[in-house]
Amino acid sequence: MRFVVFLYLTYLLLPIGLLCVGSLGESWTNTMLPTGLTGRWYLEVIDDPSFRRAFVTSLQVVGAACITNLILGLPLAYAIYNAAHRGVRMAARVLTLMPIAVPELVLAFGFVLVFSSDALPWLGSIWVLIAAHVVLTLPYLLQTLLADMEHLGLERVEQAAESLGAGFGRRFLDIVMPSLRHSLVSGLIMVAAISIGEFQLSNLVSGFLTRTYPVVLLQAFYGATGFACASTVVLLALAVAAAAAGALTARAASRQGETKT
Protein backbone atom coordinates (compact mmCIF):
# COMPACT_ATOMS: atom_id res chain seq x y z
CA MET A 1 0.00 0.00 0.00
CA ARG A 2 2.80 2.40 0.88
CA PHE A 3 4.53 1.55 -2.38
CA VAL A 4 1.39 2.51 -4.32
CA VAL A 5 1.19 5.79 -2.43
CA PHE A 6 4.86 6.41 -3.15
CA LEU A 7 4.35 5.78 -6.87
CA TYR A 8 1.35 8.11 -6.92
CA LEU A 9 3.20 10.91 -5.14
CA THR A 10 6.17 10.45 -7.47
CA TYR A 11 3.89 10.63 -10.49
CA LEU A 12 2.25 13.74 -9.08
CA LEU A 13 5.28 15.63 -7.82
CA LEU A 14 7.97 14.71 -10.35
CA PRO A 15 6.70 17.04 -13.13
CA ILE A 16 6.33 19.86 -10.61
CA GLY A 17 9.85 19.23 -9.31
CA LEU A 18 11.25 19.26 -12.84
CA LEU A 19 9.53 22.58 -13.51
CA CYS A 20 11.09 24.10 -10.39
CA VAL A 21 14.53 22.74 -11.31
CA GLY A 22 14.16 23.93 -14.89
CA SER A 23 13.19 27.41 -13.75
CA LEU A 24 16.57 27.74 -11.99
CA GLY A 25 18.69 26.11 -14.70
CA GLU A 26 20.90 28.12 -17.00
CA SER A 27 20.36 25.84 -19.98
CA TRP A 28 18.25 22.75 -20.67
CA THR A 29 18.79 21.31 -24.14
CA ASN A 30 18.88 17.60 -24.93
CA THR A 31 19.88 16.68 -21.37
CA MET A 32 18.12 14.84 -18.56
CA LEU A 33 18.46 17.84 -16.21
CA PRO A 34 19.32 21.50 -16.80
CA THR A 35 22.88 22.75 -16.47
CA GLY A 36 24.00 25.75 -14.48
CA LEU A 37 22.14 27.72 -11.85
CA THR A 38 20.46 31.09 -12.32
CA GLY A 39 17.51 33.16 -11.20
CA ARG A 40 17.38 35.35 -14.30
CA TRP A 41 14.35 33.59 -15.75
CA TYR A 42 12.17 34.89 -12.93
CA LEU A 43 13.56 38.38 -13.47
CA GLU A 44 12.72 38.11 -17.16
CA VAL A 45 9.15 37.06 -16.33
CA ILE A 46 8.82 40.09 -14.03
CA ASP A 47 10.32 42.41 -16.65
CA ASP A 48 8.14 41.12 -19.49
CA PRO A 49 5.27 43.66 -19.97
CA SER A 50 2.90 41.10 -21.48
CA PHE A 51 3.26 38.81 -18.47
CA ARG A 52 2.89 41.69 -16.01
CA ARG A 53 -0.27 42.86 -17.77
CA ALA A 54 -1.65 39.31 -17.92
CA PHE A 55 -0.89 38.78 -14.23
CA VAL A 56 -2.78 41.95 -13.28
CA THR A 57 -5.65 41.00 -15.59
CA SER A 58 -5.90 37.57 -13.97
CA LEU A 59 -6.07 39.11 -10.50
CA GLN A 60 -8.76 41.55 -11.68
CA VAL A 61 -10.81 38.75 -13.23
CA VAL A 62 -10.44 36.54 -10.16
CA GLY A 63 -11.43 39.35 -7.80
CA ALA A 64 -14.45 40.36 -9.90
CA ALA A 65 -15.52 36.72 -10.31
CA CYS A 66 -15.36 36.15 -6.55
CA ILE A 67 -17.37 39.29 -5.78
CA THR A 68 -19.99 38.43 -8.41
CA ASN A 69 -20.18 34.84 -7.13
CA LEU A 70 -20.71 36.18 -3.63
CA ILE A 71 -23.51 38.52 -4.74
CA LEU A 72 -25.27 35.88 -6.84
CA GLY A 73 -24.32 32.62 -5.18
CA LEU A 74 -25.62 32.99 -1.63
CA PRO A 75 -29.15 34.25 -2.53
CA LEU A 76 -29.43 31.72 -5.37
CA ALA A 77 -28.33 28.79 -3.19
CA TYR A 78 -30.75 29.91 -0.47
CA ALA A 79 -33.62 30.12 -2.97
CA ILE A 80 -32.85 26.66 -4.38
CA TYR A 81 -32.58 25.13 -0.90
CA ASN A 82 -35.89 26.63 0.19
CA ALA A 83 -37.81 25.75 -2.98
CA ALA A 84 -41.24 24.53 -1.89
CA HIS A 85 -41.53 21.69 -4.40
CA ARG A 86 -38.93 18.92 -4.35
CA GLY A 87 -39.01 18.61 -8.15
CA VAL A 88 -38.34 22.33 -8.57
CA ARG A 89 -35.38 22.06 -6.23
CA MET A 90 -33.94 19.12 -8.14
CA ALA A 91 -34.47 20.80 -11.53
CA ALA A 92 -32.79 23.97 -10.29
CA ARG A 93 -29.77 22.01 -9.05
CA VAL A 94 -29.47 20.21 -12.38
CA LEU A 95 -29.60 23.52 -14.27
CA THR A 96 -26.90 25.04 -12.07
CA LEU A 97 -24.62 22.11 -12.93
CA MET A 98 -24.96 22.61 -16.67
CA PRO A 99 -21.86 24.83 -17.03
CA ILE A 100 -19.83 21.99 -15.50
CA ALA A 101 -21.40 19.29 -17.67
CA VAL A 102 -21.08 21.29 -20.91
CA PRO A 103 -17.53 21.34 -22.36
CA GLU A 104 -15.76 24.67 -21.97
CA LEU A 105 -15.28 24.83 -25.73
CA VAL A 106 -19.07 24.87 -26.20
CA LEU A 107 -19.45 27.64 -23.62
CA ALA A 108 -16.71 29.62 -25.33
CA PHE A 109 -18.33 29.33 -28.75
CA GLY A 110 -21.59 30.49 -27.21
CA PHE A 111 -19.90 33.61 -25.86
CA VAL A 112 -18.20 34.19 -29.22
CA LEU A 113 -21.50 33.97 -31.11
CA VAL A 114 -23.38 36.25 -28.71
CA PHE A 115 -20.77 38.92 -28.04
CA SER A 116 -19.29 39.21 -31.54
CA SER A 117 -22.65 40.25 -33.01
CA ASP A 118 -23.51 43.77 -34.14
CA ALA A 119 -25.96 44.12 -31.24
CA LEU A 120 -23.39 43.10 -28.59
CA PRO A 121 -19.90 43.76 -29.99
CA TRP A 122 -18.12 43.20 -26.66
CA LEU A 123 -16.02 40.12 -27.37
CA GLY A 124 -12.50 40.65 -26.06
CA SER A 125 -13.53 43.04 -23.28
CA ILE A 126 -12.67 42.27 -19.69
CA TRP A 127 -16.38 42.33 -18.76
CA VAL A 128 -17.15 39.42 -21.08
CA LEU A 129 -14.13 37.59 -19.70
CA ILE A 130 -15.38 38.11 -16.13
CA ALA A 131 -18.88 36.97 -17.12
CA ALA A 132 -17.42 33.80 -18.66
CA HIS A 133 -15.49 33.02 -15.47
CA VAL A 134 -18.60 33.60 -13.36
CA VAL A 135 -20.66 31.22 -15.51
CA LEU A 136 -17.94 28.59 -15.20
CA THR A 137 -17.28 28.91 -11.45
CA LEU A 138 -20.70 29.71 -9.96
CA PRO A 139 -21.86 26.05 -9.91
CA TYR A 140 -18.94 25.11 -7.64
CA LEU A 141 -19.89 27.74 -5.08
CA LEU A 142 -23.56 26.78 -5.27
CA GLN A 143 -22.85 23.10 -4.67
CA THR A 144 -20.62 23.94 -1.71
CA LEU A 145 -23.30 26.12 -0.12
CA LEU A 146 -26.16 23.69 -0.81
CA ALA A 147 -24.22 20.78 0.67
CA ASP A 148 -23.48 22.78 3.82
CA MET A 149 -27.12 23.89 4.12
CA GLU A 150 -28.27 20.28 4.02
CA HIS A 151 -25.55 19.17 6.44
CA LEU A 152 -26.46 21.86 8.97
CA GLY A 153 -30.20 21.30 8.65
CA LEU A 154 -30.61 25.01 8.12
CA GLU A 155 -34.33 24.72 7.39
CA ARG A 156 -35.07 23.37 10.89
CA VAL A 157 -32.99 26.08 12.54
CA GLU A 158 -34.84 28.76 10.58
CA GLN A 159 -38.20 27.27 11.46
CA ALA A 160 -37.29 27.38 15.13
CA ALA A 161 -36.23 31.02 14.83
CA GLU A 162 -39.39 31.88 12.91
CA SER A 163 -41.53 30.31 15.63
CA LEU A 164 -39.87 32.70 18.08
CA GLY A 165 -40.83 35.68 15.95
CA ALA A 166 -37.69 36.28 13.88
CA GLY A 167 -38.44 37.80 10.48
CA PHE A 168 -36.78 36.87 7.20
CA GLY A 169 -34.15 39.60 7.33
CA ARG A 170 -33.07 38.76 10.84
CA ARG A 171 -32.98 35.02 10.12
CA PHE A 172 -30.86 35.57 7.02
CA LEU A 173 -28.38 37.91 8.74
CA ASP A 174 -28.22 36.22 12.14
CA ILE A 175 -28.54 32.54 11.17
CA VAL A 176 -27.95 31.86 7.48
CA MET A 177 -24.87 33.99 6.82
CA PRO A 178 -22.99 33.13 10.07
CA SER A 179 -23.73 29.43 9.59
CA LEU A 180 -22.40 29.45 6.03
CA ARG A 181 -19.39 31.71 6.47
CA HIS A 182 -16.81 28.92 6.35
CA SER A 183 -18.37 27.15 3.37
CA LEU A 184 -18.74 30.53 1.66
CA VAL A 185 -15.06 31.33 2.15
CA SER A 186 -13.91 27.87 1.07
CA GLY A 187 -16.24 28.02 -1.95
CA LEU A 188 -14.86 31.40 -2.98
CA ILE A 189 -11.31 30.10 -2.62
CA MET A 190 -12.28 27.24 -4.93
CA VAL A 191 -13.69 29.79 -7.36
CA ALA A 192 -10.42 31.73 -7.23
CA ALA A 193 -8.32 28.60 -7.79
CA ILE A 194 -10.39 27.56 -10.82
CA SER A 195 -10.39 31.07 -12.25
CA ILE A 196 -6.63 31.50 -11.85
CA GLY A 197 -5.82 28.40 -13.87
CA GLU A 198 -8.62 28.58 -16.45
CA PHE A 199 -7.28 28.56 -20.02
CA GLN A 200 -9.64 27.19 -22.68
CA LEU A 201 -12.55 29.58 -22.16
CA SER A 202 -10.28 32.59 -21.58
CA ASN A 203 -8.24 31.85 -24.69
CA LEU A 204 -11.31 32.21 -26.91
CA VAL A 205 -13.14 35.15 -25.31
CA SER A 206 -10.27 37.41 -24.23
CA GLY A 207 -8.77 40.16 -26.35
CA PHE A 208 -5.09 40.94 -26.87
CA LEU A 209 -5.03 43.40 -23.95
CA THR A 210 -7.25 41.27 -21.71
CA ARG A 211 -5.40 37.95 -21.93
CA THR A 212 -5.12 36.15 -18.61
CA TYR A 213 -1.88 34.70 -17.29
CA PRO A 214 -2.52 31.09 -18.47
CA VAL A 215 -3.26 32.36 -22.00
CA VAL A 216 -0.02 34.34 -22.18
CA LEU A 217 1.82 31.42 -20.58
CA LEU A 218 1.26 29.37 -23.74
CA GLN A 219 3.57 31.64 -25.73
CA ALA A 220 6.39 31.09 -23.23
CA PHE A 221 6.81 27.51 -24.43
CA TYR A 222 7.86 28.77 -27.85
CA GLY A 223 10.90 30.44 -26.30
CA ALA A 224 13.55 29.51 -23.74
CA THR A 225 12.81 26.46 -21.59
CA GLY A 226 13.92 28.19 -18.39
CA PHE A 227 11.61 31.13 -19.05
CA ALA A 228 8.69 28.75 -19.68
CA CYS A 229 9.40 26.84 -16.48
CA ALA A 230 9.72 30.03 -14.40
CA SER A 231 6.46 31.50 -15.71
CA THR A 232 4.71 28.17 -15.05
CA VAL A 233 6.04 28.04 -11.48
CA VAL A 234 4.52 31.49 -10.85
CA LEU A 235 1.10 30.18 -11.87
CA LEU A 236 1.65 27.04 -9.81
CA ALA A 237 2.49 29.16 -6.76
CA LEU A 238 -0.80 31.04 -7.12
CA ALA A 239 -2.75 27.78 -7.35
CA VAL A 240 -0.94 26.30 -4.33
CA ALA A 241 -1.63 29.46 -2.32
CA ALA A 242 -5.33 29.21 -3.13
CA ALA A 243 -5.40 25.50 -2.25
CA ALA A 244 -3.58 26.12 1.04
CA ALA A 245 -6.01 28.90 1.95
CA GLY A 246 -8.93 26.54 1.24
CA ALA A 247 -7.39 23.79 3.38
CA LEU A 248 -6.80 26.18 6.29
CA THR A 249 -10.37 27.44 6.03
CA ALA A 250 -11.76 23.90 6.04
CA ARG A 251 -9.58 23.03 9.03
CA ALA A 252 -10.82 26.09 10.94
CA ALA A 253 -14.41 25.13 10.19
CA SER A 254 -13.79 21.56 11.36
CA ARG A 255 -12.23 22.76 14.61
CA GLN A 256 -15.12 25.12 15.23
CA GLY A 257 -17.60 22.30 14.65
CA GLU A 258 -15.73 20.06 17.11
CA THR A 259 -15.67 22.86 19.69
CA LYS A 260 -19.44 23.37 19.41
CA THR A 261 -20.13 19.66 19.79
N, C-alpha and C positions, 0 to 999 in steps of 0.2 A: 504493500500500500504506500509506504514511504517512497519507494522507488518511482511509483506512478506520479506521486505528487512532485517529486524532484524533476521528472521528465517534463511535467506540465509547466512548472516554474521556469525551467530552462528554456522551453519553447516560447514562453511568454516574455521572459526578460532578456533573452539573448539579442533579439533585434534592437531592443531599446538600449542595451549596453553597447552594441556596435555603433548605434547612432551617436551616443555620448562620446565614445572613443574617436569616431570619425570627425566629430565637431572640434576636437582638440588636436587632430593630426595635421601635420604640415602638407603631406601629400599622400594620396591613396589611389594608386593606379596599378592594376594587375598584381596586387599583393593581397595576402590574407588579412593583414592589418595595416593601418596607415603608418607612415614613417614620420619622424619628427614630432615636435610638440609646439603648439602655438595657440594663442587665444584670438588671433586676428580675425578669424571667421565671424566671431560674435561681434567684433567691432565693425566689420563690414555690414553685417545685418543691421546694426544700429544706425550706421551712416547711410544706408540705402533709403532714399526718400520714398520709394514705392512701398517698401516694407513698413516704414514708419507710418505712412498714411493708412495702409491696410490694417496695421495693428490698432490704430486709433478708431478706424471704422468698425472693426470687430468689437471693440469695447463699447462703442456707441450703440451698435445693433444689439449686443447682449444686454446692455442696460435698459434700452427701450423695450426689448422683448420681455424682460423680467417685469418691468413696471406694467406693461400692457397685460401680461399674464396675471399679475396680481389684481388689476382692476376688473378683468373679465372672469378669471378663474374661480375666485371664491364665491361670488354671487351665482355663477352658473352651476358650480358643484352643489351649492346649497339648494338651488331650485330643482336640480335633478334628484337629489337625495330626498327632497320633500314632495316629490310628485305624488299626487293622490293615487293614481292608478299604477299598478305594478307594471303593466304593459308599456305605459308611457315612459316609465323610468328605464325600463330595459331598452326601449327603442332609442331614447336619448343617449344612453351610454354607448350603444352601438354606433350611433351617428358621430359621437365625439371621438371614436376610435378610427374613423375613416381615414384621417390624414396619416395614421400609422400604417394602416393596411394598404393604402394606395402607394405605389412606388413614387419616390421623390421626383423621378423624371416626368411622370404624369402630372404631378402638381406643378412642376416648373413650366411645362408646356401650357398648362392652363393659365398661369400668370402671364406667360408670353403672349398668348392669344388675347387676353383681356386687356392688358396694359400696353400693348403696342398698337392698339386701334386708334382711329382718329378721335374718338370720343374720350378715351383715357390714354393719352400718350405719355405715360409716366414710367415706362419700363426703363430700368437703369437708375432710377432715383433711390435714395436711401430709404424713403418711406415705403416703397414697394418691397424692398429687401427686408425691412423690419416686419411688414405684414406677412411675408412669406415665412419668416422665422417664427412668428406668433402662431400661424396656422400649423406649423410642424411641431411645435413644442407644447402648445396648450393641452393636448390630450394627456401628456405625461403628468402635468400638474393636476389635472382633473382626476385622473385615476388615483393619484396619491391622496388627494383630499377625500374622495369618495370612500376609499378603503379605510381611512382613519375615522371618518364619520360612522361607518358601520362598526368598526372595532370599538369605538367609544360608546356606542348606543346613544348617539346625540339626540335622537328623536325622543327617547324616554326622559332624558335630562331636561329637554325643552318643555315637554308636557308637564313635568313636575313644577318647573318655574312658572309656566303659564297658569297652573292651578293656584299658584300663590299670588297671582295678579301681575306678573311681569309681562309687559307689552313686547311687541316684536322687536322694536329698536333696542330695548334693554337686553332682551335675550340674545340678540345677535352680537351686541358689543360686549356683554358681560359673560356670555357662555360660549357662543360659537367661535368667535375669534380667539379668545385665550386658549380654548381647547385645541384649536387647530394650528397654533403658532409654530410648533415644531415641524409638523408635516408641511406647513406652508413654506417654511424656510428651506427644508430639505427638498421640497418640490421645485422651488425657485433655483436652488443650486443645481438640480438636475437639468432644469431648463437652460441655465447658463452653460453647463458643461456640453450639452448637445449643441447649443448655438455656437459656441466657440469653435467646435470641430466640424461644423456642417460645411460641406463642399458642393455637392451635386446641385442642390437647389440654388445656392448662392452663385455658382458659376454661370447659370443661365439667366438669372434675373438681375444681376448687378451690372452696373456700368463701369467704365474704365476708372473713374474716380471714386467709385463706391465698392471696389472689390474688397472682400474680406481677406483676412490673413491666410486661411487655407487656400483660397483661390490664387493669391499671389505666390504662395509657397510652391505651387506646381512649376512655375517658371524657374525656380531655383535648381531643379534637377536637370536643367539643360546647361548648367554652368559647372562651377567647381564643386567637387564632392563635399569638401569640408564646409563650404558655404551652405549647401543643401542640408547637411547634417545639423549644422548650428541653427539654421532657421526652423528645422523640424523640432529640435530640442526645445526651442522657445515655446512652440505650440504645445508640446508635450508637458512642459512645466505648467502652463495655464490649465490644462486638463487635470493634471495631478493636484494642483491647488484646489480646483473646484471639487474634485472627488474627496480630498482630505477634509474640506469644509463640510461636505455632506456627511461624511463618516462621523465627524465630531458632533455635528448637530444631532444625528441619530443616537449617538452615545449619550448626549445630554438628555434627550427625550427619554431614553431607556432608564437612565438613573433617576430622573424625576418620577417616572411611573413606579419604580421600585420603592422610592421614598414614600409616595402616597399610599402604596399598598402596605 
